């Protein structure tokens, strides 16, 4: 795979040089759209390649996957092992591909269409820990299900099946860190099952809540984002720590004093050096990171260096360093990947800002489970 170079892309090494024995927490994958990084001038609208870079903690970039102009994906749906699940757009709808970061190969996968407007997004994820299989949502409008499938579409197991309830109560899922179980959310239920669908345990969901598993907080606790089953607080999410043994959970964040809220609240969190960083999300690209306070509220990080930035999200926290993806615009497409301290101070740009534009359109890291 030739190394893509030029004024619209950052300097990088070849993917064959990735030191895989060193890759782990603190490394990241970014999707980089070379059409966004345009130092030539606003009249230059030529469509360019989309690239997936492996990024080391010291900001060394390795070109892992290349998509030709006009064929690149828009977003990262999942990352597991050396496999990257991405989603692009075609005239016929979404295009799902799994890219192998080791050799740059791409496999187009088929996700059966349902004709329904309501369902989980994305409707597919990768299995853990290798990402060599996938978990896929399907529905006939009466029943909905999750299936474990091979990348060629072969059904390996039906993981769960429930009555179809529409968007508000549809499936959400979180693979176990060892790949042996899945925590499944559906309506007002959370349950742990084996990957063949065998039930293990029902988890205790807070009263009048619909909860989605987000990540493993530790070996025995799931971080979940929960909304009001009755819609009292609109689409506002409150974070809960829910034990996997079925005992009652504990609220991590509080609800706002008034149910008249217009943002989405807190959707993610990371333990960080004796404190907790929260991901707050609003509308039209509004997003920031806050520090959890004793009363369950959050206070925003001080980030004076972010002039001109419309939003940013927390990718992960490793070794006291937070990695964030920042962006400009409502569509969050002109972005950068940065390392910051827990006080919000900039440590380094992990992906260089080429010219006067930002080419990072999405990012992910392997540190998606508890340390």
Order of alpha helices (4+ residues) and beta strands (2+ residues): beta-beta-beta-beta-beta-beta-beta-beta-beta-beta-beta-beta-beta-beta-beta-beta-beta-beta-beta-beta-beta-beta-beta-beta-beta-beta-beta-beta-beta
